[in-house]
Amino acid sequence: MTMPDHDGKGHLEREMRPLKGVKDNYHKTVLTLDRFGMGSDEGIGVVNVIDWLLGRPSKR
């Protein structure tokens, strides 16, 4: 579990950085409790964990 930074953007970048370094063809997804910033960043999906657990489609 990570704590959000004061600007609110640092924690997402901290979670994405290791995944961006993996060069394979597997789908990667970051699960978050946030409702903002959903979508995709360089092919890595960012999905709300509640939506993911309930099987709701992601808004990419």
SULCOR-V620764 format. One record per residue. N is the residue number from 1. PHI is phi as a letter, one per 40 degrees, with the letter a starting at -180 (* if undefined). PSI is psi as a letter, one per 30 degrees, with the letter a starting at -180 (* if undefined). BURIAL is b if it has 24 or more other ideal C-beta (glycine too) atoms within 12 Angstrom, else e. Layout:
n->N phi->PHI psi->PSI burial->BURIAL
n->N phi->PHI psi->PSI burial->BURIAL
This chain:
n->1 phi->* psi->k burial->e
n->2 phi->b psi->l burial->e
n->3 phi->c psi->k burial->e
n->4 phi->c psi->k burial->e
n->5 phi->c psi->l burial->e
n->6 phi->c psi->e burial->e
n->7 phi->c psi->f burial->e
n->8 phi->g psi->f burial->e
n->9 phi->b psi->f burial->e
n->10 phi->c psi->e burial->e
n->11 phi->c psi->e burial->e
n->12 phi->c psi->e burial->b
n->13 phi->c psi->e burial->e
n->14 phi->c psi->e burial->e
n->15 phi->c psi->e burial->b
n->16 phi->c psi->e burial->b
n->17 phi->d psi->e burial->e
n->18 phi->c psi->e burial->e
n->19 phi->c psi->e burial->b
n->20 phi->c psi->f burial->e
n->21 phi->c psi->f burial->e
n->22 phi->c psi->j burial->e
n->23 phi->b psi->i burial->e
n->24 phi->b psi->a burial->e
n->25 phi->b psi->g burial->e
n->26 phi->c psi->k burial->e
n->27 phi->c psi->k burial->e
n->28 phi->b psi->k burial->e
n->29 phi->b psi->k burial->b
n->30 phi->b psi->k burial->b
n->31 phi->c psi->k burial->e
n->32 phi->a psi->l burial->b
n->33 phi->c psi->f burial->e
n->34 phi->c psi->l burial->e
n->35 phi->b psi->f burial->e
n->36 phi->b psi->l burial->e
n->37 phi->g psi->g burial->b
n->38 phi->c psi->l burial->b
n->39 phi->h psi->b burial->e
n->40 phi->a psi->k burial->e
n->41 phi->b psi->j burial->e
n->42 phi->f psi->h burial->e
n->43 phi->g psi->f burial->e
n->44 phi->c psi->j burial->b
n->45 phi->c psi->k burial->b
n->46 phi->b psi->j burial->b
n->47 phi->b psi->k burial->b
n->48 phi->c psi->k burial->b
n->49 phi->c psi->e burial->e
n->50 phi->c psi->e burial->e
n->51 phi->c psi->e burial->e
n->52 phi->c psi->e burial->e
n->53 phi->c psi->e burial->e
n->54 phi->c psi->f burial->e
n->55 phi->g psi->g burial->e
n->56 phi->c psi->k burial->e
n->57 phi->c psi->k burial->e
n->58 phi->c psi->l burial->e
n->59 phi->c psi->i burial->e
n->60 phi->c psi->* burial->e
